[in-house]
Amino acid sequence: MADTSQPLRRAALLASGVALLGLLTACGSESASSSGTPEPGKTTRSSSAEPGGGSATPGDTAPAVGAAPSDTAGSASASARTDGRCHTSELRASVGRVDPGAGQRNFPVVLTNTSERTCTVYGYPGAAFVDASGKQLGPDPERAPGSPRTVTLTPGKSAWSGLSFSSPEISGARTATPATLLVTPPDEREPLTVKWTAGEVPVGGNASSVSVTALSPGTGP
């Protein structure tokens, strides 16, 4: 009778070896999975992306749409609203009492800030005498020599320019009696109207004998 125990022992040893090899392979795969290497199809989430992490997320730095401006921006806007020259619509013109002297007639032409903002005037106002029909009498007044400066007008404050001419009785110049004095603020196009009640002015000829000075703070000398 043939001895079969030897082949059976070999088969058993072979099966045991295969099982051991499979066990070692499984342990190796599990160790690799538990290490820092991600498996295919899986992504690793960084701890910095967690709420409260030290790294900034896109929402940390991008401003929200429609966010209100900062206090600094608001202050800058407020400052811009109070700067700039005075416009005709923000001013009132008037003519003060005559100040005679040395054969001259001198009148303060006053511009007053009637707006609710602070604005500035600089230089000489425009001036023209017109009759009742609106026709200009004589040429524009000349500008007296001087050093213009910026005058800041807070609401209610005024600046004045001296309007002067020689007394017609002394100069013998041709005269006319204006109905209105048109006063145009510096750098503006639209004039302000002031009723003229001071009588004759030497504006009947082609040569100007009327002058204006640069604007100064206040309502007169």
Backbone as a ProteinNet text record, in pm:
[ID]
protein_1_A
[PRIMARY]
MADTSQPLRRAALLASGVALLGLLTACGSESASSSGTPEPGKTTRSSSAEPGGGSATPGDTAPAVGAAPSDTAGSASASARTDGRCHTSELRASVGRVDPGAGQRNFPVVLTNTSERTCTVYGYPGAAFVDASGKQLGPDPERAPGSPRTVTLTPGKSAWSGLSFSSPEISGARTATPATLLVTPPDEREPLTVKWTAGEVPVGGNASSVSVTALSPGTGP
[TERTIARY]
86.2	0	89	58.6	144.2	127.8	235.7	235.1	190.6	73.2	17.1	34.7	91.6	103.9	201	304.8	405.4	345.3	273.7	211.1	110.8	38.6	-60.3	6.6	120	190.4	242.3	289.1	338.7	225.4	108.2	-6.2	-49.7	-46.1	-86	9.3	143.3	243.4	226.6	198	179.4	58.1	-52.2	-172.9	-147.3	-68.9	-37.5	46.8	141.9	227.3	147.1	53.4	-30.3	-114.5	-172	-255.3	-173.6	-48.5	37.9	75.4	104.4	139.8	24	-100	-218.3	-237.6	-211.5	-227.7	-128.7	-2	100.6	67.1	12.7	-24.5	-135.9	-235.3	-347.8	-300.1	-208.5	-156.1	-79.9	-4	70.8	-19.7	-129.8	-224.6	-290.9	-325.6	-390.9	-297.7	-166.1	-69.7	-55.2	-54	-42.3	-163.1	-283.3	-405.8	-408.2	-351.1	-353.9	-245.5	-152	-46.2	-99.3	-11.9	-55.3	-84.1	-61.1	-83.1	-229.7	-297.2	-440.1	-463.2	-576.1	-614.2	-670.8	-666.7	-723.2	-869.5	-909.2	-1048.9	-1083.1	-987.2	-1011.9	-921.8	-970.6	-892.3	-865.6	-753.3	-714.6	-757.8	-822.7	-870.6	-770.5	-719.9	-619.3	-682.5	-607.4	-660	-678.8	-606.1	-619.6	-752.9	-821.8	-951.4	-1062.4	-1031.3	-1133.2	-1169	-1293.1	-1330.2	-1237.8	-1191.4	-1102.8	-957.5	-927.6	-789.2	-713.5	-580.2	-498.1	-495.3	-511.9	-503.8	-634	-625.3	-744.5	-814.4	-944.2	-1025.3	-1066	-1115.4	-1151.4	-1247.4	-1336.2	-1433.1	-1372.9	-1248.1	-1189	-1141.4	-1097.6	-1037.1	-1122.6	-1210.7	-1291.6	-1402.9	-1417.7	-1524.7	-1659.9	-1758.1	-1893.1	-1951.1	-2028	-2091.1	-2190.9	-2184.7	-2277.5	-2240.7	-2115.8	-2075.1	-2071.2	-2103.7	-2103.6	-1961	-1936.8	-1801.5	-1753.1	-1621.5	-1562.6	-1581.2	-1549.2	-1560.9	-1469.1	-1350.3	-1256.5	-1314.8	-1374.7	-1435.6	-1549.4	-1627.3	-1737.1	-1686.9	-1576.7	-1520.8	-1469.1	-1406	-1354.5	-1467.7	-1579.2	-1693.5	-1750.7	-1759	-1811.7	-1722.1	-1589	-1496	-1512.6	-1530.6	-1547.1	-1672.3	-1777	-1901.9	-1889	-1793.5	-1782.3	-1675.8	-1601.1	-1498.4	-1553.4	-1475.8	-1512.5	-1561	-1566.2	-1603.4	-1752.8	-1787.3	-1927.5	-1991.7	-2109.5	-2183.4	-2285.3	-2327.5	-2421.3	-2544.9	-2596.2	-2718.9	-2701.3	-2576.7	-2550.1	-2518.3	-2526.5	-2485	-2596.1	-2587.3	-2673.5	-2583.9	-2617.2	-2538.5	-2613.2	-2536.9	-2593.1	-2488.7	-2533.3	-2444.3	-2459.3	-2346.4	-2349.7	-2357.1	-2352.4	-2363	-2237.6	-2256.6	-2145.7	-2046.8	-1919.9	-1812.6	-1735.3	-1777.8	-1714.3	-1577.1	-1493	-1360.9	-1278.6	-1219.4	-1126.9	-1184	-1308.3	-1370.1	-1411.5	-1408.2	-1444.9	-1575.5	-1642.4	-1756.1	-1720.2	-1725.9	-1684.4	-1799.7	-1828.7	-1937.9	-1885.8	-1917.6	-1884.9	-1990.6	-1945.7	-2033.3	-2012.5	-2117.5	-2105.2	-2168.2	-2095.2	-2146.1	-2159	-2278.1	-2304.8	-2343.1	-2284.3	-2312.5	-2448.3	-2545.6	-2679.5	-2703.9	-2603	-2619.6	-2590.9	-2600.8	-2573.8	-2437.3	-2355.2	-2220.7	-2116.8	-1992.9	-1881.3	-1825.7	-1800.5	-1745.9	-1646.9	-1583.9	-1479.9	-1501.8	-1450.8	-1445.6	-1301.4	-1262.5	-1124.3	-1122.3	-1058.1	-1038.8	-1139.2	-1175.5	-1261.1	-1400.8	-1503.2	-1636.9	-1655.1	-1743	-1780.9	-1887.3	-1888.9	-1987.8	-2026.5	-2153.8	-2203.9	-2329.6	-2337.8	-2458.4	-2549.6	-2679.4	-2776.1	-2893.6	-2961.6	-3080.9	-3203.8	-3321.1	-3444.4	-3476.1	-3424	-3449	-3347.6	-3248.5	-3145.3	-3024.2	-3018.4	-2904.5	-2789.5	-2668.5	-2553.9	-2518.7	-2483.2	-2441.9	-2291	-2222.1	-2077.9	-2005.9	-1873	-1792.8	-1787.7	-1732	-1714.6	-1616.2	-1635.4	-1539.4	-1399.9	-1300.7	-1163.1	-1130.9	-1027.6	-982.7	-872	-892.9	-791.2	-674.5	-551.8	-436.6	-453.7	-411.6	-422.4	-373.3	-376.9	-332.8	-452	-515.7	-631.8	-593.4	-686.9	-665.9	-796.9	-785	-903	-972.8	-1103.1	-1183.4	-1280.6	-1272.1	-1360.2	-1485.6	-1600.1	-1728.1	-1804.8	-1813.9	-1904	-2046.5	-2147.9	-2284.9	-2312.1	-2364	-2395.7	-2285.1	-2162.4	-2049.5	-2040.5	-1964.4	-1961.4	-1819.2	-1808.9	-1687.6	-1729.8	-1640.2	-1676.9	-1570.3	-1614.5	-1527.3	-1561.6	-1460.7	-1485.5	-1513.3	-1628.4	-1664.2	-1649.1	-1564	-1530.8	-1538.5	-1572.1	-1566.1	-1557.2	-1507.6	-1495.7	-1632.7	-1651.1	-1777.9	-1798.6	-1910.2	-1933.9	-1926.6	-1964.2	-1959.4	-1817.1	-1722.1	-1581.8	-1515.6	-1539.5	-1473.4	-1533.2	-1660.7	-1725.5	-1754.4	-1744.7	-1768.5	-1915.3	-1942.9	-2081.9	-2141.1	-2262	-2323.4	-2451.6	-2495.8	-2626.4	-2673.6	-2802.1	-2857.7	-2901.1	-2822	-2855.9	-2979.8	-3044.5	-3155.5	-3106.3	-3004.6	-2959	-2808.2	-2748.1	-2608.3	-2605.7	-2542.7	-2525.9	-2392.2	-2394.5	-2273.6	-2256.8	-2144.2	-2116.9	-2006.2	-2030.6	-1925.5	-1808.8	-1689.2	-1572.9	-1595	-1554.4	-1560.1	-1702.1	-1801.3	-1939.5	-1985.6	-2095.9	-2151.1	-2280.2	-2358.1	-2485.7	-2466.5	-2519.9	-2504.6	-2615.8	-2589.7	-2689.3	-2730.9	-2854.3	-2903.5	-2924.5	-2880.9	-2897.9	-2958.9	-3067.6	-3128.7	-3033.7	-3008.8	-2916.8	-2995.8	-2965.5	-3039.2	-2946.9	-2821.3	-2722.4	-2707.1	-2800.3	-2798.6	-2706.1	-2657.7	-2579.4	-2442.7	-2400.8	-2270.8	-2203.5	-2073.3	-2005.7	-1989.3	-2100.9	-2099.1	-2166.2	-2169.6	-2233.9	-2144.3	-2014.6	-1922.1	-1867	-1763.3	-1702.6	-1583.7	-1529.6	-1415.4	-1464.3	-1406.3	-1448.3	-1380.5	-1460	-1405.7	-1448.8	-1496.8	-1539.4	-1440.8	-1408.8	-1314.8	-1368.6	-1319.6	-1353.4	-1224.3	-1227.2	-1111.9	-1135.5	-1027.4	-1038.7	-1119.9	-1183.9	-1268.3	-1184.1	-1240.4	-1179.3	-1286.1	-1246.3	-1345.7	-1423.1	-1548.6	-1628.9	-1729.5	-1781.6	-1885.4	-1842	-1717.5	-1668.8	-1547.8	-1490.9	-1369.9	-1398.8
-118.4	0	122.4	220.1	338.5	433.9	497.9	594	729.9	783.3	911.7	1022.5	995.5	1099.2	1208.9	1170.9	1271.2	1378.7	1345.2	1450.6	1533	1473.9	1551.4	1654.7	1618.3	1714.7	1831.6	1801.3	1908.4	2003.8	1947.2	2030.1	2119	2062	2139.4	2253.7	2224.6	2330.6	2441.3	2399.2	2497.3	2586.9	2526.8	2604.6	2700.2	2654.3	2740.3	2859.7	2830.3	2941.2	3044	2997.3	3090.7	3176.8	3114.9	3189	3292.9	3256.1	3350.3	3468.3	3436.4	3542.9	3639.6	3583.8	3670.5	3758.8	3702.9	3779.8	3895.5	3870.1	3973.6	4084.9	4045	4143.5	4234.2	4175.6	4253.7	4351.3	4309	4397.6	4514.3	4485.4	4591.7	4694.7	4650.7	4745.1	4833.1	4772.6	4848.3	4954.8	4918.9	5016.2	5131.9	5102.1	5207.9	5298.4	5242.2	5322.6	5414.2	5369.8	5450.8	5556.6	5554.8	5654.6	5780.1	5886.1	6012.4	6005	5897.5	5888.4	5864.2	5950.3	5930.7	5819.6	5752.1	5649.3	5713.6	5644	5699.2	5734.2	5854.9	5896.5	5971.5	5987.9	6059.9	6182.7	6289.9	6411.9	6438.3	6507.4	6537.9	6678.1	6699.9	6830.4	6890.3	7011.9	7075.6	7129.1	7124.2	7174.5	7324.9	7393.6	7539.4	7581.7	7489.7	7523.2	7511.8	7453.2	7438.5	7574.5	7593.8	7721.9	7756.2	7880.9	7924.2	7898.3	7841.1	7814.3	7943.3	7935.9	8054	8108.7	8026	8072.9	8138	8244.4	8316.8	8239.9	8237.1	8180	8291.6	8262.9	8368.8	8470.4	8429	8523.1	8616.3	8586.8	8669.1	8804.2	8812.5	8933.8	9005.3	8938.5	9004.6	9084.1	9217.9	9297.3	9254.4	9265.3	9227.9	9330.1	9284	9372	9460.6	9592	9685.1	9723.2	9695.2	9728.7	9879	9925.5	10069.7	10120.5	10247.4	10302.6	10321.7	10323.7	10343.6	10487.8	10515	10651	10745.9	10695.5	10780.5	10823.6	10730.1	10764.1	10861.9	10844.4	10936.3	11076.1	11085.3	11216.2	11283.5	11204	11260.7	11313.4	11239.9	11284.8	11413.3	11420.6	11541.2	11659.8	11635.8	11743.8	11793.2	11699.7	11738.1	11820.5	11792.7	11866.8	12010.8	12040.7	12175.4	12257.2	12198.4	12269.2	12324	12414.7	12464	12608	12664.9	12805.2	12825.5	12948.5	12983.9	13004	12949.4	12965.9	13078.4	13129.4	13241.9	13211.5	13090	13052.9	13049	13052.5	13045.5	13182.2	13286.9	13418.9	13522.7	13627	13744.5	13865.9	13953.8	14075.4	14196	14291.5	14417.3	14526.9	14650.4	14766.1	14848	14873.2	14949.3	15099.3	15173.1	15318.2	15378.9	15492.1	15559.8	15610.2	15603.1	15652.8	15756.4	15882.6	15984.6	16024.1	16067.1	16112.3	16158.5	16277	16331.5	16326	16368.8	16372.3	16235.3	16136.5	16000.5	15958	15868.4	15800.1	15652.1	15598.6	15461.2	15383.4	15268.8	15184.8	15043.9	14984.9	14842.9	14754.8	14669.7	14570	14440.2	14394	14285.1	14157.2	14046.5	13912.6	13834.6	13785.7	13713	13569.2	13477.3	13334.9	13302	13268.9	13234.6	13084.2	13006.4	12860.7	12802	12671.1	12601.7	12534.8	12568.7	12511.1	12622.1	12586.1	12679	12676.5	12794.7	12802.6	12918.3	12938	13040.2	13127.6	13249.4	13340.7	13387.7	13413.7	13456.3	13552.3	13666.4	13758.5	13871.9	13910.7	14026.2	13981.7	14049.9	14023	14096.3	14044.1	14117.8	14220.3	14332.7	14436.7	14505.1	14539.9	14611	14687.2	14811.2	14892.1	14875.2	14857.9	14843.1	14936.5	14971.8	15056.2	14969.2	15032.4	14960.7	14851.6	14867.8	14767.2	14652.8	14665	14562.6	14588.6	14703.2	14737.7	14789.6	14739.6	14782.4	14926.5	14999.1	15138.2	15146.9	15185.8	15199.4	15065.9	15068.4	14946.1	14887	14767.3	14704.2	14785.1	14788.1	14856.5	14795	14876.8	14829.7	14765.9	14683	14620.1	14703.5	14743.7	14821.3	14728.9	14780.4	14697.4	14643.8	14521.8	14460	14318.1	14254.3	14115.6	14030	13962.3	13878.5	13768.5	13732.2	13622.2	13545.6	13422.8	13340.1	13381.9	13404.9	13442.9	13327.9	13270.8	13160.8	13216.3	13174.9	13223.1	13108	13109.3	13016.8	13069.4	12989.2	13036.8	13168.4	13266.4	13396	13499.4	13458.2	13551.6	13617.5	13729.5	13811.3	13846.4	13884.6	13942.4	14066.7	14164.3	14288.5	14332.7	14406.7	14466.9	14614.5	14699.5	14842.8	14886.4	14946.4	15002.6	15153.9	15211.2	15353.5	15424.5	15551.7	15638.3	15783.3	15866.8	16009.7	16075.6	16170.1	16242.8	16313	16289.8	16351	16504	16564.8	16709.5	16761.9	16679.5	16720	16676.7	16551.1	16498.4	16552.4	16588.3	16634.2	16522.1	16399.6	16284.9	16272.3	16214.7	16190.5	16086.1	16110.7	16023.3	15959.6	15861.1	15797.4	15749.6	15731.3	15683.2	15538.3	15444.3	15302.3	15264.8	15161.3	15104.2	14991.3	14919.1	14798.3	14784.2	14729.7	14687.7	14535.2	14481.2	14336.1	14298	14202.6	14157.4	14008.2	13972.9	13831.6	13780.9	13680	13625.3	13571.6	13570.8	13519.1	13377.4	13357.4	13226.2	13177.8	13264	13228.2	13301.9	13253.8	13314.5	13391	13344.4	13407.7	13522.5	13642.6	13756.2	13764.3	13839.8	13878.4	14022.9	14056	14190.6	14269.9	14395.3	14485.7	14615.4	14660.1	14786.4	14901.8	14986.2	15098.2	15222.6	15280	15396.3	15514.5	15506.2	15610	15716.8	15721.3	15831.2	15810.2	15924.6	15922.1	15857.2	15789	15722	15760.1	15783.5	15821.2	15702.4	15658.6	15545.5	15585.5	15715.2	15759.4	15754.9	15736.4	15732.2	15592.9	15588	15458.7	15423.9	15523	15497.7	15470.1	15368.6	15332.6	15423.4	15476.2	15555.7	15495.6	15370.2	15297.2	15184.1	15156.9	15048.1	14964.8	14841.8	14751.5	14693.9	14664.6	14603.9	14454.3	14383	14240.2	14221.6	14105.9	14077.2	14060.5	14112.4	14101.6	14055	13998	13953.5	14070.5	14048.2	14149.1	14215.5	14328.9	14400.2	14539.1	14574.8	14705.2	14747.3	14863.7	14911.4	14956.2
0	0	0	-88.5	-105.9	11.7	45.2	157.1	103.9	154.1	103.8	203.8	318.3	421.4	382.2	304.1	265.1	176.5	69.3	-14.1	63.8	156.5	232.5	320.9	380.2	464.4	381.6	261.6	174.4	135.6	106.3	68.2	183.8	305.1	421.4	445.5	431.4	449.7	345.8	221.2	114.2	141.7	187.3	217.8	331.9	432.8	546.8	502.1	409.4	359.1	282.9	198.8	121.6	215.2	320.3	415.4	489.1	528.1	599.6	510.4	383.3	288.5	270.6	262.7	248.7	370.4	489.3	612.4	618.6	577.5	578	477.9	362.3	259.8	309.4	377.6	431.1	536.6	622.1	726.5	665.3	557.6	490.2	428.1	368	305.6	409.5	526.7	632.5	687.5	699.8	750	654.6	523.9	423.4	426.8	450.4	453.5	574	686.7	808.1	809.8	712.1	706.1	639.3	615.4	557.6	409.9	341.3	196.9	169.1	95.1	67.5	-31.9	-15.1	-109.6	-233.5	-346.6	-470.8	-450.9	-505.5	-498.2	-372.5	-277.8	-154.3	-147.9	-87.1	-73.6	72.3	97.8	234.6	267.6	379.2	422	518.2	482.9	566.4	692.8	802	928.4	923.7	831.5	824.6	768.4	699	642.2	744.1	862.9	964.7	1021.7	1069.6	1130.5	1245	1247.6	1354.2	1324.1	1206.1	1170.4	1147.8	1150.6	1136.1	995.1	893.7	755.6	715.1	631.1	587.3	478.4	484.9	378.2	284.7	163.7	70.5	129.1	216.9	274	377.5	424.4	528.5	476.7	349.4	298.2	197.1	125.8	23.9	88.4	54.9	115	66.2	151.6	114.2	17.7	-77.5	-174.1	-102.1	-129.4	-66.8	74.6	116.2	251.8	269.4	388.6	415.5	417.3	371.1	373.2	514.9	529	660.9	704.6	832.2	884.4	809	771.5	698.9	566	494.6	366.4	384.7	489.4	515.2	545	621.8	652.7	527.7	438.4	314.2	228.8	223.5	145.4	203.4	336.5	398.9	370.5	372.5	344.2	202	106.9	-32.3	-52.2	25.5	8.8	56.6	148.2	202.8	131.8	38.9	-32.9	-163.2	-225	-357.2	-354	-471.8	-482	-458.7	-425.9	-408.2	-545.3	-562.8	-687.6	-673.2	-788	-787.7	-704.7	-717	-646.4	-495.1	-447.6	-303.9	-242.9	-325.2	-279.7	-296	-215.8	-230.6	-246.4	-339.7	-361.7	-307	-255.7	-206.4	-222.4	-218.7	-227.5	-100.6	-34.9	89.5	66.4	173.3	167.2	105.3	37.7	-27.5	76.4	41.8	126.6	44.6	46.1	-37.6	15.9	-77.9	-35	-153.3	-142.4	-242	-383.4	-396.8	-528.1	-579.6	-495.8	-534.4	-468.1	-532.7	-470.7	-462	-344	-318.2	-254.9	-312.6	-263.3	-237.1	-123.2	-103.6	-170.1	-259.9	-322	-243.9	-179.6	-82	-136.9	-122	-154	-23.5	4.8	129.4	98.9	173.1	156.1	219.1	137.2	187.1	190.5	156.5	154.3	291.9	302.5	429.1	429.6	332.1	327.3	323.6	355.7	347.2	205.4	150.3	14.5	8.6	-106	-117.8	-240.5	-231.5	-345.8	-360.5	-484.8	-509.5	-627.9	-605.8	-717.7	-720.7	-843.5	-866.2	-909.2	-860.7	-913.8	-1046.6	-1128.8	-1248.2	-1212.4	-1282.8	-1254.3	-1384.8	-1394.5	-1512.7	-1474.3	-1521.5	-1500.9	-1621.9	-1597.4	-1706.3	-1680.7	-1792	-1777.3	-1754.6	-1756.6	-1725.7	-1827.6	-1950	-2053.1	-2049.4	-1963.4	-1953.1	-2039.4	-2106.6	-2190.6	-2104.6	-2133.9	-2054.1	-2085.7	-1980.6	-1991.9	-1973.8	-2078.8	-2070.3	-2066.4	-2068.8	-2064.9	-1923.7	-1915.9	-1784.5	-1700	-1570.2	-1482.3	-1494.3	-1470.4	-1469.9	-1334.7	-1336.9	-1212	-1150.1	-1026.8	-956.1	-920.5	-921.4	-883.7	-741.8	-721.5	-589.7	-593	-478.1	-463.6	-422.5	-517.4	-482.2	-384.8	-301.9	-207.5	-193.2	-149.1	-127.7	0.7	-9.9	106.6	134.3	252.2	290.7	356.7	304	355.4	419.6	550.1	617.7	598	622.6	602.4	675.8	601.3	659.2	652	618	612.1	473.9	469.5	348.2	305.2	178.8	122.1	44.5	33.5	-33.9	-132.3	-231.7	-331.8	-340.6	-351	-359.9	-503.1	-525.5	-655.7	-645.6	-731.4	-718.5	-852.7	-848.3	-967.1	-921.7	-1009	-977.9	-980.4	-893.5	-890	-1024.8	-1090.1	-1220.4	-1216.4	-1107	-1096.9	-1107.8	-1066.5	-1070.2	-1201.2	-1242.2	-1362	-1491.2	-1488.3	-1610	-1707.5	-1664	-1753.2	-1787.1	-1903	-1941.7	-1847.3	-1807.8	-1707.8	-1759.1	-1684.7	-1705.5	-1569.5	-1559.8	-1433.4	-1451.1	-1399.9	-1415	-1334.6	-1379.5	-1302.4	-1212.6	-1262.6	-1191.9	-1204.6	-1102.5	-1106.7	-1110.9	-1213.6	-1223.5	-1162.2	-1068.4	-999	-1024.2	-1085.2	-1115.2	-1024.2	-941.9	-855.5	-938.2	-882.5	-955.5	-1009	-1134.1	-1200.2	-1227.4	-1213.3	-1242	-1367.9	-1424.6	-1545.9	-1519.2	-1424.2	-1395.5	-1296.2	-1328	-1237.3	-1133.8	-1031	-931.3	-960.9	-935	-964.9	-837.1	-842	-728.2	-782.3	-724.8	-765.9	-734.2	-834.6	-814.3	-775	-660.8	-609	-580.7	-628	-593.3	-701.1	-794.3	-890.5	-1007.8	-1061.2	-1184.5	-1165.2	-1272.4	-1275	-1407.7	-1409.2	-1533.2	-1629.1	-1684.7	-1777.9	-1910.3	-1939.9	-2063	-2183.7	-2164.8	-2277.8	-2300.8	-2385.9	-2419.8	-2330.6	-2261.8	-2174.4	-2033	-1971.5	-1836.2	-1735.1	-1645	-1533.8	-1400.3	-1405.7	-1285.9	-1262.2	-1137.7	-1105.1	-990.3	-982.6	-871.7	-815.3	-685.9	-620.3	-600.4	-566.8	-536.8	-408.1	-396.6	-280.7	-153.5	-43.5	88.2	187.2	301.9	400.3	460.2	494.1	561	469.7	516.3	441.7	399.3	425.1	382.8	460.9	425.4	493.4	636.6
[MASK]
+++++++++++++++++++++++++++++++++++++++++++++++++++++++++++++++++++++++++++++++++++++++++++++++++++++++++++++++++++++++++++++++++++++++++++++++++++++++++++++++++++++++++++++++++++++++++++++++++++++++++++++++++++++++++++++

